[in-house]
Amino acid sequence: MAYLIFARDGTSCIVLKRDSRDGAEKKARELRELGWFDVQIQEAAPARAKSASPIKDSDGN
């Protein structure tokens, strides 16, 4: 499961990705210590498979 870390400082916002909850919590803690605020952790939504487009012949059908 992947986790996203959202954080803001006075002029920008970032989104970081970590593969474990422990890694996400560690990075969130580090960001808070560096002065970032509104630090949040969310589980990343599972990736969706792309649907295949229909194959057309040379006539466009």
GUBAKOL-756509 format. One record per residue: x, y, z of N, C-alpha, C in turn. Coordinates in Angstrom, 1 decimal, padded with zeros to 4 digits. Layout:
% GUBAKOL-756509
((X, Y, Z), (X, Y, Z), (X, Y, Z))
...
% end
This chain:
% GUBAKOL-756509
((000.9, -001.2, 000.0), (000.0, 000.0, 000.0), (000.9, 001.2, 000.0))
((000.6, 002.2, -000.8), (001.3, 003.5, -000.9), (000.6, 004.5, 000.0))
((001.4, 005.5, 000.5), (000.9, 006.5, 001.3), (001.4, 007.9, 000.7))
((000.5, 008.9, 000.7), (000.8, 010.2, 000.3), (000.9, 011.1, 001.5))
((002.0, 012.0, 001.5), (002.1, 012.9, 002.5), (002.0, 014.3, 001.9))
((001.0, 015.1, 002.4), (000.7, 016.4, 001.9), (001.2, 017.4, 003.0))
((001.9, 018.5, 002.6), (002.4, 019.5, 003.5), (002.5, 020.8, 002.8))
((002.4, 021.9, 003.7), (002.5, 023.3, 003.2), (003.5, 024.0, 004.0))
((004.2, 025.0, 003.4), (004.9, 026.0, 004.1), (004.4, 027.3, 003.7))
((005.0, 028.4, 004.0), (004.5, 029.7, 003.7), (004.2, 030.0, 002.2))
((005.0, 029.4, 001.3), (004.9, 029.7, -000.1), (004.6, 028.5, -001.0))
((004.6, 027.3, -000.6), (004.5, 026.2, -001.5), (003.8, 025.0, -000.8))
((003.4, 024.0, -001.6), (002.9, 022.8, -001.0), (003.6, 021.6, -001.7))
((003.7, 020.5, -001.0), (004.3, 019.3, -001.6), (003.5, 018.1, -001.4))
((003.7, 017.1, -002.2), (003.1, 015.8, -002.0), (004.2, 014.8, -002.2))
((004.4, 014.0, -001.2), (005.4, 012.9, -001.2), (004.8, 011.6, -001.1))
((005.4, 010.6, -001.6), (004.9, 009.2, -001.6), (005.9, 008.3, -000.9))
((005.3, 007.4, 000.0), (006.1, 006.4, 000.7), (005.4, 005.1, 000.6))
((006.1, 004.0, 000.6), (005.6, 002.7, 000.4), (005.0, 002.1, 001.7))
((005.4, 002.6, 002.9), (005.0, 002.1, 004.1), (004.4, 003.2, 005.0))
((003.5, 002.8, 005.9), (002.9, 003.7, 006.9), (004.0, 004.3, 007.8))
((004.9, 003.4, 008.2), (006.0, 003.9, 009.1), (006.9, 004.9, 008.4))
((007.2, 004.7, 007.1), (008.0, 005.6, 006.4), (007.2, 007.0, 006.2))
((005.9, 006.9, 006.0), (005.1, 008.1, 005.8), (005.1, 008.9, 007.1))
((004.9, 008.2, 008.2), (004.9, 008.9, 009.5), (006.2, 009.5, 009.9))
((007.3, 008.8, 009.5), (008.7, 009.4, 009.8), (008.9, 010.7, 009.0))
((008.5, 010.6, 007.7), (008.7, 011.8, 006.8), (007.8, 013.0, 007.3))
((006.6, 012.7, 007.7), (005.6, 013.7, 008.2), (006.2, 014.4, 009.4))
((006.8, 013.6, 010.3), (007.4, 014.1, 011.5), (008.6, 015.0, 011.2))
((009.4, 014.6, 010.2), (010.6, 015.4, 009.8), (010.1, 016.7, 009.2))
((009.0, 016.7, 008.4), (008.5, 017.9, 007.8), (008.0, 018.9, 008.9))
((007.3, 018.4, 009.9), (006.9, 019.2, 010.9), (008.0, 019.9, 011.7))
((009.1, 019.1, 011.9), (010.3, 019.6, 012.6), (011.0, 020.7, 011.8))
((010.8, 020.6, 010.4), (011.4, 021.6, 009.6), (010.5, 022.9, 009.4))
((009.4, 022.9, 010.0), (008.5, 024.0, 010.0), (007.3, 023.9, 009.0))
((007.2, 022.8, 008.3), (006.0, 022.6, 007.4), (004.8, 022.5, 008.3))
((003.6, 022.9, 007.8), (002.4, 022.7, 008.5), (001.3, 022.1, 007.6))
((000.1, 021.9, 008.2), (-001.0, 021.1, 007.5), (-000.4, 019.8, 006.9))
((000.4, 019.2, 007.7), (001.0, 017.9, 007.2), (-000.1, 016.8, 007.4))
((-000.4, 016.1, 006.4), (-001.4, 015.0, 006.4), (-000.9, 013.8, 005.7))
((-001.3, 012.6, 006.1), (-001.0, 011.4, 005.5), (-002.3, 010.8, 005.0))
((-002.3, 010.3, 003.7), (-003.5, 009.6, 003.2), (-003.0, 008.4, 002.4))
((-003.9, 007.3, 002.5), (-003.6, 006.2, 001.7), (-003.8, 006.5, 000.2))
((-002.9, 006.1, -000.6), (-003.1, 006.4, -002.1), (-004.2, 005.5, -002.6))
((-005.0, 006.0, -003.5), (-006.0, 005.3, -004.2), (-005.4, 004.2, -005.1))
((-005.9, 003.0, -005.2), (-005.3, 002.0, -006.0), (-005.4, 002.5, -007.5))
((-004.3, 002.1, -008.2), (-004.3, 002.5, -009.6), (-005.3, 001.7, -010.4))
((-005.9, 002.4, -011.4), (-007.0, 001.8, -012.2), (-006.3, 001.4, -013.5))
((-006.8, 000.3, -014.0), (-006.3, -000.1, -015.3), (-006.9, 000.8, -016.4))
((-006.1, 001.1, -017.4), (-006.6, 001.9, -018.5), (-007.4, 001.0, -019.4))
((-008.5, 001.5, -019.9), (-009.3, 000.7, -020.9), (-008.7, 000.8, -022.3))
((-008.7, -000.3, -022.9), (-008.1, -000.3, -024.3), (-009.1, 000.3, -025.3))
((-008.5, 001.1, -026.2), (-009.4, 001.7, -027.2), (-009.6, 000.7, -028.3))
((-010.7, 000.8, -029.0), (-011.0, -000.2, -030.1), (-010.0, -000.1, -031.2))
((-009.7, -001.2, -031.8), (-008.8, -001.2, -032.9), (-009.6, -001.0, -034.2))
((-009.1, -000.1, -035.0), (-009.8, 000.3, -036.2), (-008.9, -000.2, -037.4))
((-009.6, -000.6, -038.5), (-008.9, -001.1, -039.7), (-008.5, 000.1, -040.5))
((-007.9, -000.1, -041.6), (-007.3, 001.0, -042.4), (-008.4, 001.9, -043.0))
((-009.7, 001.5, -043.0), (-010.8, 002.3, -043.5), (-011.4, 003.2, -042.3))
((-010.8, 003.0, -041.1), (-011.3, 003.7, -040.0), (-012.5, 003.1, -039.3))
((-012.9, 001.9, -039.7), (-014.0, 001.2, -039.1), (-013.6, 000.2, -038.1))
% end
